[in-house]
Amino acid sequence: MYSAFYLIIHLLTSIIMKTAECARCSQLVSLRYRIQWQKNQSWQLVCPQCWQEVAPDNTFYRYGGTWKGKKNK
């Protein structure tokens, strides 16, 4: 039942909003942050959960913007 609920939420979200994969955990999300968290790393788009895991106390962390999956009308 628990996973069916999340499947329904995911399907409804994909109808209303664009989704894309997190570069770190591969979760489909409608909000991603453009960041770098390792030395000499290219920019990566990550979900809010991964962003919170890699950003704190990280000397290589850089924020480069927010991607929002709003669909154009």
PyMOL commands that set and color helices and strands:
alter all, ss='L'
color gray80, all
select helices_A, chain A and resi 2-16+48-54
alter helices_A, ss='H'
color red, helices_A
select strands_A, chain A and resi 20-21+28-29+31-36+44-46+62-68
alter strands_A, ss='S'
color yellow, strands_A
deselect
rebuild
show_as cartoon
